[in-house]
Amino acid sequence: MNIDLSRFLDQTTASLHFDETLELDSIEVNGRKIIFTESINVVGDIYKVEGSDYLSGKVHFKYIENCARCLKEFTQEVSTVLSGKLIEKSQTKDFDDEDEDAIYYEDSSIDLKDLVINTIILSIPMKGLCSEDCKGLCSKCGKNLNEGNCDCVIEDVDPRLAKLKEFFK
């Protein structure tokens, strides 16, 4: 996913619009397998502000994964922002290496693939849930509680308070 910056850098154009797609089957994120259902769409602009070059865009993707509570497969659609200050790699000694919003380019082109993948990883929730009110699985029988209650009797008694249970027989 390379973008040619030559027309922008030699000031032939004041801004540069891009609309690219990235083909990825899946990625691993902290032991979770994220499967993409369609191409990842990246749309944005490159422009100058007060003598500096900036990239601003949106990343849109759909993915499938299993719910962390009920293990049911679900589809999620996400749109997130991709932005940063463009810096030529040969000039990195002049800038702080810890600059989080820096996007490096070299030879009048920028490769957005790694940046898009990092943006996707940061935009995926820590735990994927099929819905906010997912009830999960019964800890005793394993039934999906979203489909109905089970007949299990679960007595979670704090061991420090177990002696008090004898008073209510």
N, C-alpha and C positions, 0 to 999 in steps of 0.2 A: 504494500500500500504506500507507494512513493508519490510525493507531490513535488512537481517541478516549481521551484521558487525563482527561477532566473528572470522572468518578466517582472516579478514583484521587486526583486532585489536591485535590478538596474533601473527601477522606477518607471518602467513602461506603463505599468498600471498602478493605481493608488491602493487597490485592494485586490485580493485574489479569493474567489469563491471555489469551494471544492465540494463534491458529492461523490463519495467513494463507498464501496462495499468490501467487506472482509469476509472471506469464506473460512469458517472454523467449524469443525464437527463437534468438539467438546473440549473442555478444560477441567483440570483437577484443582479444586480450591479446598485446602485443609481437609483432605480425605473425602470431599464431596465431588461427585461427577456431575458437571453441568453440561447438558446436551443442548446445543443450539438447534432450533427448529427451522430457522431460515437465516439468510445472510445478515451480517451485522452492518447496519447503515450508519455512515459517518458523514455529517453535513456541517459545513462551517465556513468561516472566512478568516483570511489573514490580512491584517491592516496595520497601519502605523499610528501611534499615539505618542506625541511629544518626543519624537526621534527614536522610539523603540518599536520593534515589531512584535505583534501579538497574534496569537491563534485563539479563536473562539469557535466552539462547535458543539454539536449534540451527537451522542452515540445512542442508537436505538437498537434493541435486540429482544428476541423471545427465546426462552429456554425452558427445558423440562428437567425436573428433579423430583426426588421423593420427599414427602413431608417429614419433618424431624419428629413429629408427635405420633402420627397415625401410619406412616410409611406409604401412604397413597401417592401415586404419581400425579403431579399437577403441572400446569403450564403457567409461566409468569412472563409478563411483558414489562420491560424497563426502558426508560429514557433517562439519560444522565448527561452531565455537562463535561466537556473536555476543553480546557483552556490553559494558557500559559504564555510566557514571554519567550520569543524565539531568540536563541543565542547560537552563534556559529561556534562549532567545536574548537576551532583554532584559537578562539578568544576566551576559552574557559578559565585561563589563568587570571583574567581580569575580574571574574565573577566568583561569588561564593559557591562552592560545590554543593552546599546543602540547600540551595535555592529550590524549594519544592515545586514551584510553578515554572521552572525552566524547561524548555523544549529545545533540544539541541539538533542542529542541522549541519550538514557538510556538503561541499561541492554543489551548492545551489539546489539541493533536494533534501526532503525530509521524509523519513520512514516512520509512519504513524502506527505500524502494527503493534509494537511492544507497548506503546503509550495507550493504545485502545484496549489492549488486553489488561493492562494494569487498571485502567479506568473501570472496566467491566468487573474485575475482581473486587475493587473497592465499593462498587455500587450494589453488589449482591448482599442480601441480608446475612447476618451471622448464622441464623437458623432459618431454613426455608420452611414456611408453613403454608398449607393449602388454603387456610383461612385464619383470621385472627382469633376466632372462637373455636378452633379445633380442640376437641376433647381428648384426642390421643387414643392409646390402647389401654385396656384393663391390665393392671400390673400382675394380676393373678391368672386370668385365663387367656389374655391376649386379644380379646374381642375389640373391634373398632367401635369406640363409644359414640362416634358420630352417627352410626347406623342404628343405635339403640342401646339401652342399658343391658347389663348382664346380670346374672343372679348371684354373683360372688358377694360374699360378706367379708369386707375388709375392715379389720379392727386395728387401726393405727393408734396405739397407746404409747405415750411417752413413758419409757421405763422408770423415770423419776416419779411419775404420778400413778403407776400401776397399783400401788397399795390403796389408793383412794377408791379404786373400782370395787373393792370388797365392801364398802359402805352402802352401795346401791344394788344389792342383790335382791 
